[in-house]
């Protein structure tokens, strides 16, 4: 689990994501306009719900911009180039990573 009371795979509101990552909510909303890959689900009243993969993308964008020195244009180009990866390859990589994660959890639990 993360620092919040929600399960690891639970969807989070913009406020929860902002608090967890240490960013203001307005910056997340701005990034949604700059990075088409970042598309949280919006419900009634424009309430945003971030999936776990959205949260990971926010973390990555934050790291690239604020720690590694990328510009917004640089991050846009990087993310756009990665989008060209075939979807089946991405799904396969995720499956492999989940398998590794599960093996590590079992190993650490013993």
NORDA-V760797 format. One record per residue. RES is the residue in three letters. SS is DSSP state (@ for helix, = for strand, . for the rest). OMEGA is omega in radians with two decimals (NA if undefined). NEAR is the number of other C-alpha atoms within 8 Angstrom. Layout:
res = {RES RES}
ss = {SS SS}
omega = {OMEGA OMEGA}
near = {NEAR NEAR}
This chain:
res = {UNK UNK UNK UNK UNK UNK UNK UNK UNK UNK UNK UNK UNK UNK UNK UNK UNK UNK UNK UNK UNK UNK UNK UNK UNK UNK UNK UNK UNK UNK UNK UNK UNK UNK UNK UNK UNK UNK UNK UNK UNK UNK UNK UNK UNK UNK UNK UNK UNK UNK UNK UNK UNK UNK UNK UNK UNK UNK UNK UNK UNK UNK UNK UNK UNK UNK UNK UNK UNK UNK UNK UNK UNK UNK UNK UNK UNK UNK UNK UNK UNK UNK UNK UNK UNK UNK UNK UNK UNK UNK UNK UNK UNK UNK UNK UNK UNK UNK UNK UNK UNK UNK UNK UNK UNK UNK UNK UNK UNK UNK}
ss = {. . . . . . . . . . . = = @ @ @ @ @ @ @ @ . . . @ @ @ @ @ @ @ @ @ @ . . . . . . = = = @ @ @ = = = = . @ @ @ @ @ @ @ @ @ @ @ @ @ @ @ . . . . . @ @ @ @ @ @ @ @ @ @ @ @ . . . @ @ @ @ @ @ @ @ @ @ @ @ @ @ @ @ @ @ @ @ @ @ @ .}
omega = {3.07 -3.12 -3.13 -3.12 -3.11 3.08 -3.08 -3.09 -3.09 3.07 -3.09 3.06 -3.14 3.11 3.12 3.12 -3.13 -3.14 -3.11 -3.07 3.13 3.12 3.05 -3.12 -3.11 3.11 3.09 3.11 3.10 3.14 3.09 3.12 -3.07 -3.07 -3.08 3.11 -3.11 -3.08 3.09 3.09 3.10 3.12 3.14 -3.12 3.14 3.10 -3.07 3.05 -3.10 3.04 3.10 3.13 3.04 -3.14 3.10 3.10 3.09 3.11 -3.12 3.11 3.12 3.14 -3.12 -3.09 -2.94 3.14 -3.08 3.01 3.08 2.98 3.09 3.12 3.12 3.11 3.10 3.14 3.14 -3.12 3.13 3.13 3.12 3.14 -3.12 3.09 3.14 -3.08 -3.13 3.11 3.12 3.14 3.13 3.12 3.11 3.12 3.12 3.13 3.09 3.11 3.11 3.14 -3.12 3.11 3.11 3.11 3.13 -3.13 -3.13 -3.12 -3.10 NA}
near = {7 7 5 6 6 7 7 7 6 8 8 11 10 12 8 8 11 12 9 8 7 6 8 8 9 6 8 12 8 8 9 10 7 8 8 7 5 10 8 9 8 8 8 5 4 6 9 10 12 15 12 11 7 11 10 8 9 10 9 8 9 9 9 11 12 8 7 7 7 10 7 8 7 8 12 10 8 8 9 8 8 7 7 6 8 7 6 6 8 9 8 8 8 8 8 8 8 8 8 8 8 8 8 8 8 8 7 6 5 4}
